[in-house]
Amino acid sequence: MGYVATGGDYERDTKYITTRITRDGDDGFAVEAGRYRLVVARACPWANRSIIVRRLLGLEPALSMAVTGPTHDDHSWNFAETAPGGRDPVLGIERLEEAYLARDPGYDGGVTVPAVVDIESGQVVTNDIDRITLDFSTEWREQHRAGAPDLYPEAHRDEIDALMGLVYEDVNNGVYRCGFAGTQDAYEAAYGRLFTRLDELEARLGRQRYLVGGSITEADVRLFTTLVRFDAVYHGHFKCNRNKLTEFPALWAYARDLFQTPGFGDTIDFDHIKRHYYCVHTDINPSQIVPVGPDLSGWLLDHGREELGGAPFGDGTPPGRPAEDEAVPLANSPLPDLSLATA
């Protein structure tokens, strides 16, 4: 959700519901297994973060998940394609908008994913994309699986926060600034910032396996969800076409490394991703024609990143296979099955 400001720059609407779910319940919502439902769209990169972090930390038994369809209209994300009868079986709603209006009947902000909903009241608690996953790592710690990685290690938080800020401004949101720019100058400025940052990340990841330290952190999750959509959507649809991801040797190998790591690639539904962008953004793609490509088989090529050292889960272990009712359909992914590499 966003708008084109004076001068043509795309500005994202960041007026989120910032209520937090915490260990002590300071905001009125305490961490409690089975109390909440995470509503996501596999198409959305911001929601994809929460799906990955939930998988890596093993929060599935404590926090159920509802998956919307890949497209939405003016009344928000819906379950027409993904739930029996088009109604989420736990929340009993057809559209996510209903949970926002249950929280505030006069709500006029963005009906965005991810959103965490209090099951009993049916109200959205929070849609704060930055805070949700960090709280999964810190406030939900007692609900983590045995062997869960530390995605937000205290010793590296300053570096992680700084890097995530740069990646958000120039890459995560940078592709949108290119795609929705209202003037040539605004587009070229966003394009320049995007590829300058990608060049810097290419150099950084040519020297080390992960962005910070020797294992996966929240910073890697946030970069990955943009990279995995880059060639399928952003390169053409958003005019981010100086290079494809596959033309950045280190970034492409890094993205494959993460894709082949349990908890990452098994959350990616390329069909949902492409249908969302090419069908919803009718101002950019009025025909709503969805590209057939790109060829996805390259995601399974050897990445060779082990030579740089480090271990994906640090002293922890990989998550198990996704639950059957949460698995991405094999037709929508290059993964031949759900048994991914664990190295």
C-alpha positions as CSV (number, residue, x, y, z in Angstrom):
1,M,0.0,0.0,0.0
2,G,1.4,3.4,-0.9
3,Y,1.0,6.5,-3.0
4,V,2.9,8.7,-5.4
5,A,4.0,11.9,-3.7
6,T,4.6,15.3,-5.2
7,G,7.6,14.9,-7.5
8,G,6.8,11.4,-8.5
9,D,8.4,9.4,-5.6
10,Y,6.5,6.4,-4.5
11,E,5.9,6.5,-0.7
12,R,4.8,3.4,1.2
13,D,2.1,3.8,3.8
14,T,3.7,2.7,7.0
15,K,0.9,3.6,9.4
16,Y,0.6,0.1,10.9
17,I,-1.3,-1.2,13.9
18,T,1.7,-1.3,16.3
19,T,0.2,-3.2,19.2
20,R,2.7,-5.9,20.3
21,I,2.3,-9.4,21.5
22,T,4.8,-9.8,24.3
23,R,5.9,-12.2,26.9
24,D,4.5,-10.0,29.7
25,G,1.5,-8.7,27.8
26,D,2.3,-5.0,28.3
27,D,0.2,-4.0,25.3
28,G,-2.7,-6.1,26.5
29,F,-1.8,-9.2,24.4
30,A,0.4,-11.8,25.9
31,V,2.2,-14.6,24.1
32,E,-0.1,-17.7,24.5
33,A,0.0,-20.9,22.4
34,G,-3.1,-21.3,20.3
35,R,-4.5,-17.8,21.0
36,Y,-3.5,-16.1,17.7
37,R,-3.6,-16.8,14.0
38,L,-1.1,-15.5,11.5
39,V,-2.8,-14.4,8.3
40,V,-0.4,-14.3,5.2
41,A,-0.3,-14.3,1.5
42,R,2.4,-16.3,-0.1
43,A,2.6,-13.7,-2.9
44,C,3.6,-10.9,-0.6
45,P,7.3,-10.4,0.3
46,W,6.5,-8.8,3.6
47,A,4.2,-11.7,4.7
48,N,6.8,-14.2,3.3
49,R,9.2,-12.9,6.0
50,S,6.8,-14.0,8.7
51,I,6.2,-17.4,7.1
52,I,9.9,-18.1,7.0
53,V,10.6,-17.0,10.5
54,R,7.7,-19.0,11.9
55,R,9.1,-22.1,10.1
56,L,12.7,-21.6,11.2
57,L,11.7,-21.0,14.8
58,G,9.2,-23.9,14.9
59,L,6.2,-21.8,16.0
60,E,3.7,-23.8,14.0
61,P,2.2,-25.6,17.1
62,A,1.8,-22.3,19.0
63,L,0.7,-20.0,16.1
64,S,-1.6,-21.3,13.4
65,M,-1.5,-19.8,9.9
66,A,-4.2,-18.8,7.4
67,V,-3.2,-18.4,3.8
68,T,-5.1,-16.0,1.5
69,G,-5.3,-16.2,-2.3
70,P,-2.7,-14.5,-4.5
71,T,-4.9,-11.6,-5.5
72,H,-7.1,-9.0,-3.8
73,D,-9.6,-6.3,-4.7
74,D,-10.5,-3.0,-3.0
75,H,-11.9,-5.0,-0.1
76,S,-8.7,-6.8,0.7
77,W,-7.2,-10.2,0.7
78,N,-9.7,-13.1,0.7
79,F,-9.9,-16.9,1.1
80,A,-11.9,-17.6,-2.0
81,E,-9.1,-19.7,-3.5
82,T,-7.5,-21.2,-0.4
83,A,-10.2,-22.2,2.1
84,P,-13.3,-24.5,1.8
85,G,-16.2,-22.4,0.9
86,G,-14.0,-19.4,0.7
87,R,-14.1,-18.8,4.5
88,D,-11.1,-19.3,6.8
89,P,-12.1,-22.3,9.0
90,V,-10.6,-20.8,12.2
91,L,-11.5,-17.1,12.0
92,G,-14.7,-17.7,10.1
93,I,-14.1,-14.8,7.8
94,E,-14.1,-14.5,4.0
95,R,-11.9,-11.4,3.8
96,L,-9.1,-10.1,6.0
97,E,-10.9,-6.8,6.1
98,E,-13.4,-8.2,8.5
99,A,-10.7,-8.7,11.2
100,Y,-9.5,-5.1,10.8
101,L,-13.1,-3.8,11.1
102,A,-13.6,-6.0,14.2
103,R,-10.7,-4.2,15.8
104,D,-11.9,-0.7,14.6
105,P,-15.3,-0.3,12.8
106,G,-14.0,3.0,11.4
107,Y,-10.6,1.6,10.3
108,D,-9.5,3.2,7.0
109,G,-5.9,2.2,6.8
110,G,-4.3,-0.5,4.7
111,V,-5.6,-4.0,5.0
112,T,-2.2,-5.6,4.8
113,V,-0.5,-8.9,5.4
114,P,1.0,-10.2,7.5
115,A,-1.5,-9.7,10.2
116,V,-1.8,-11.4,13.6
117,V,-5.4,-11.9,14.7
118,D,-6.7,-12.7,18.1
119,I,-8.9,-15.8,17.5
120,E,-11.5,-15.3,20.2
121,S,-12.3,-11.7,19.4
122,G,-11.6,-12.0,15.7
123,Q,-9.6,-8.7,15.9
124,V,-6.3,-7.9,14.2
125,V,-3.7,-7.3,16.9
126,T,-0.9,-6.1,14.7
127,N,0.2,-5.7,11.1
128,D,3.5,-4.1,12.0
129,I,5.7,-5.9,9.4
130,D,9.0,-5.0,11.1
131,R,8.1,-5.8,14.6
132,I,6.1,-9.1,14.1
133,T,9.1,-11.2,13.1
134,L,11.5,-9.6,15.6
135,D,9.0,-10.4,18.4
136,F,8.8,-14.0,17.1
137,S,12.5,-14.2,17.8
138,T,12.5,-12.4,21.2
139,E,9.1,-12.5,22.8
140,W,8.0,-15.9,21.6
141,R,11.2,-17.6,22.7
142,E,9.5,-20.0,25.1
143,Q,7.5,-21.4,22.2
144,H,10.5,-22.0,19.9
145,R,11.3,-25.6,18.8
146,A,14.3,-27.3,20.2
147,G,17.3,-26.4,18.1
148,A,15.7,-23.2,16.8
149,P,18.3,-20.7,15.4
150,D,18.9,-17.3,17.0
151,L,17.8,-15.0,14.1
152,Y,18.3,-11.8,16.1
153,P,21.5,-12.4,18.3
154,E,21.9,-9.7,20.8
155,A,25.6,-9.3,20.1
156,H,24.9,-8.4,16.5
157,R,21.7,-6.5,16.7
158,D,23.1,-3.0,16.0
159,E,24.7,-4.3,12.8
160,I,21.6,-6.3,11.8
161,D,19.4,-3.3,12.4
162,A,21.6,-0.9,10.4
163,L,21.9,-3.3,7.5
164,M,18.1,-4.1,7.5
165,G,17.4,-0.4,7.3
166,L,19.6,0.1,4.2
167,V,18.2,-3.0,2.6
168,Y,14.6,-1.9,3.3
169,E,15.1,1.6,1.9
170,D,17.0,0.7,-1.3
171,V,16.1,-2.9,-2.1
172,N,12.9,-4.2,-0.4
173,N,11.0,-0.9,-0.9
174,G,13.4,0.2,-3.6
175,V,11.9,-2.1,-6.2
176,Y,8.5,-0.7,-5.5
177,R,9.9,2.9,-5.8
178,C,11.0,1.9,-9.3
179,G,7.8,0.2,-10.3
180,F,5.4,2.8,-9.0
181,A,7.4,6.0,-9.7
182,G,5.3,8.8,-11.1
183,T,8.1,10.5,-13.1
184,Q,11.1,9.5,-15.1
185,D,13.4,11.3,-12.6
186,A,11.9,9.5,-9.6
187,Y,12.2,6.2,-11.4
188,E,15.9,6.8,-12.3
189,A,16.8,7.9,-8.8
190,A,15.2,4.8,-7.3
191,Y,16.8,2.6,-10.0
192,G,20.2,4.1,-9.2
193,R,19.8,3.5,-5.4
194,L,18.6,-0.1,-6.0
195,F,21.5,-1.2,-8.1
196,T,24.1,0.7,-6.1
197,R,23.0,-1.2,-3.0
198,L,22.8,-4.5,-4.9
199,D,26.4,-4.0,-6.1
200,E,27.5,-3.4,-2.4
201,L,25.6,-6.5,-1.3
202,E,27.3,-8.5,-4.2
203,A,30.7,-7.4,-2.9
204,R,29.8,-8.2,0.8
205,L,28.4,-11.6,-0.1
206,G,31.4,-12.5,-2.2
207,R,33.4,-12.5,1.0
208,Q,31.0,-14.1,3.5
209,R,28.2,-16.7,3.4
210,Y,25.6,-14.7,5.3
211,L,25.0,-11.0,5.8
212,V,25.9,-10.8,9.5
213,G,28.0,-13.4,11.3
214,G,28.3,-17.1,10.4
215,S,24.7,-18.1,10.4
216,I,21.3,-17.0,9.1
217,T,19.8,-13.9,10.8
218,E,16.7,-11.8,10.3
219,A,18.7,-9.7,7.8
220,D,19.0,-12.7,5.5
221,V,15.3,-13.4,5.7
222,R,14.4,-9.8,4.7
223,L,16.8,-9.7,1.7
224,F,15.9,-13.2,0.5
225,T,12.2,-12.4,0.0
226,T,13.1,-9.6,-2.5
227,L,15.7,-11.6,-4.3
228,V,13.5,-14.6,-4.8
229,R,11.0,-12.4,-6.6
230,F,13.5,-10.4,-8.6
231,D,13.7,-12.2,-11.9
232,A,10.1,-13.4,-11.8
233,V,8.6,-10.0,-11.2
234,Y,10.8,-7.0,-10.4
235,H,13.2,-7.2,-13.3
236,G,10.4,-6.7,-15.9
237,H,7.2,-5.7,-14.1
238,F,8.9,-3.0,-12.0
239,K,11.5,-2.1,-14.7
240,C,14.5,-3.1,-12.4
241,N,16.3,-4.3,-15.5
242,R,20.0,-3.4,-15.3
243,N,20.8,-7.0,-14.3
244,K,18.9,-10.1,-13.5
245,L,19.6,-11.8,-10.2
246,T,21.2,-14.6,-12.2
247,E,23.7,-12.1,-13.5
248,F,25.0,-11.3,-9.9
249,P,27.4,-14.2,-9.2
250,A,27.5,-13.9,-5.4
251,L,23.9,-12.7,-4.9
252,W,22.6,-15.5,-7.1
253,A,24.6,-18.2,-5.3
254,Y,23.6,-16.7,-1.9
255,A,19.9,-16.7,-2.9
256,R,20.2,-20.4,-4.1
257,D,21.9,-21.3,-0.8
258,L,19.0,-19.9,1.1
259,F,16.4,-21.3,-1.2
260,Q,17.8,-24.8,-0.7
261,T,17.8,-24.3,3.1
262,P,14.7,-25.8,4.9
263,G,12.3,-23.0,5.8
264,F,13.1,-20.8,2.8
265,G,12.5,-22.4,-0.6
266,D,9.6,-24.5,0.8
267,T,7.7,-21.3,1.5
268,I,7.9,-19.9,-2.0
269,D,4.9,-20.2,-4.3
270,F,6.0,-18.8,-7.7
271,D,2.5,-19.1,-9.1
272,H,1.0,-17.0,-6.4
273,I,3.8,-14.5,-6.7
274,K,3.4,-14.0,-10.4
275,R,-0.4,-13.9,-10.4
276,H,-0.4,-11.3,-7.6
277,Y,1.9,-8.8,-9.2
278,Y,0.7,-9.2,-12.8
279,C,-3.0,-9.4,-12.0
280,V,-3.4,-6.8,-9.2
281,H,-1.2,-4.0,-10.6
282,T,-3.5,-3.2,-13.5
283,D,-2.1,0.3,-13.7
284,I,1.3,-1.3,-14.7
285,N,-0.1,-4.4,-16.5
286,P,-3.6,-3.6,-17.7
287,S,-3.8,-6.8,-19.8
288,Q,-3.2,-8.9,-16.6
289,I,-1.2,-11.3,-18.7
290,V,1.0,-13.4,-16.5
291,P,4.4,-14.4,-17.9
292,V,5.1,-18.1,-18.3
293,G,8.8,-17.8,-17.3
294,P,11.3,-17.6,-16.0
295,D,12.8,-21.1,-15.9
296,L,12.9,-22.0,-12.3
297,S,15.3,-25.0,-12.5
298,G,18.3,-22.9,-11.8
299,W,17.2,-22.5,-8.1
300,L,18.3,-26.1,-7.6
301,L,21.8,-25.7,-9.0
302,D,24.8,-26.2,-6.7
303,H,25.7,-22.9,-5.0
304,G,29.1,-23.8,-3.5
305,R,28.6,-21.3,-0.6
306,E,29.9,-23.9,2.0
307,E,33.4,-22.9,1.0
308,L,32.9,-19.5,2.8
309,G,32.3,-21.3,6.1
310,G,29.5,-20.8,8.6
311,A,26.4,-22.9,9.2
312,P,22.9,-21.9,8.4
313,F,21.4,-22.6,11.8
314,G,24.5,-21.9,13.9
315,D,24.5,-24.4,16.8
316,G,20.9,-25.2,16.0
317,T,19.1,-27.6,13.7
318,P,17.0,-27.3,10.5
319,P,13.2,-27.3,10.8
320,G,11.3,-30.4,9.9
321,R,9.1,-30.7,6.8
322,P,6.2,-28.4,6.4
323,A,2.9,-29.7,7.6
324,E,0.9,-31.2,4.7
325,D,-1.8,-28.6,4.9
326,E,0.8,-25.8,4.8
327,A,3.0,-27.1,2.0
328,V,3.4,-25.2,-1.2
329,P,1.9,-27.2,-4.1
330,L,4.8,-28.9,-6.0
331,A,3.4,-27.6,-9.3
332,N,4.2,-24.0,-8.1
333,S,7.8,-24.6,-7.0
334,P,11.0,-26.0,-8.6
335,L,11.5,-28.2,-5.6
336,P,11.2,-31.9,-6.6
337,D,9.9,-32.8,-3.1
338,L,9.9,-31.4,0.4
339,S,13.1,-33.0,1.5
340,L,15.6,-30.2,1.3
341,A,19.3,-30.1,1.9
342,T,20.4,-29.4,5.4
343,A,24.0,-28.5,5.0
